[in-house]
């Protein structure tokens, strides 16, 4: 099972510190949520863990090997990365985008037609990127990310453009996938993070403010402090999908 760790991780942009001495370790199977206010360093952490950005300090390791020792081919086979925003160089069709994801490691992947069908994209296969809604783009990107069944998946706010029902469906899919893989997701929806994730990591000002099991995170004072909120927890009825609070 996949193991991912970082130690003493640091990154900055000019004079702005993005991450400062971050040390974390993760092991499959698990669905990990990365939380934090805007500018906390969440997306930067994901890019460093994926190897799309080199740390200025510290090291990232996959399965005990420094990420710098992995070839691009090895990284592509082991990790699926779903970015927060994606704009292809060409106006590809859905089938072509999913096919590009499948080509990372085609020997491990199902036939393209099967992947499209399993992800509810068969009817959209010929639709061009410019013709897709935000939700259709998100579903296409997730299908491309999971096409090769990678043991390690990173997703940066994958449900941000989806309506409530499709956000639930996406998290249910990632939850099922995480039963045999390591899935790390940046999230802003606290309700879904607390409901679906096994573990939550809270970033604040580039540092790890809390690292707890999901059902214990609300009790950590750092959680309310990071968001500047006073929180009230209410149980969700088992026959309902969502908790909505009205002031």
Order of alpha helices (4+ residues) and beta strands (2+ residues): beta-beta-beta-alpha-beta-beta-alpha-beta-alpha-alpha-alpha-beta-alpha-beta-alpha-beta-beta-alpha-alpha
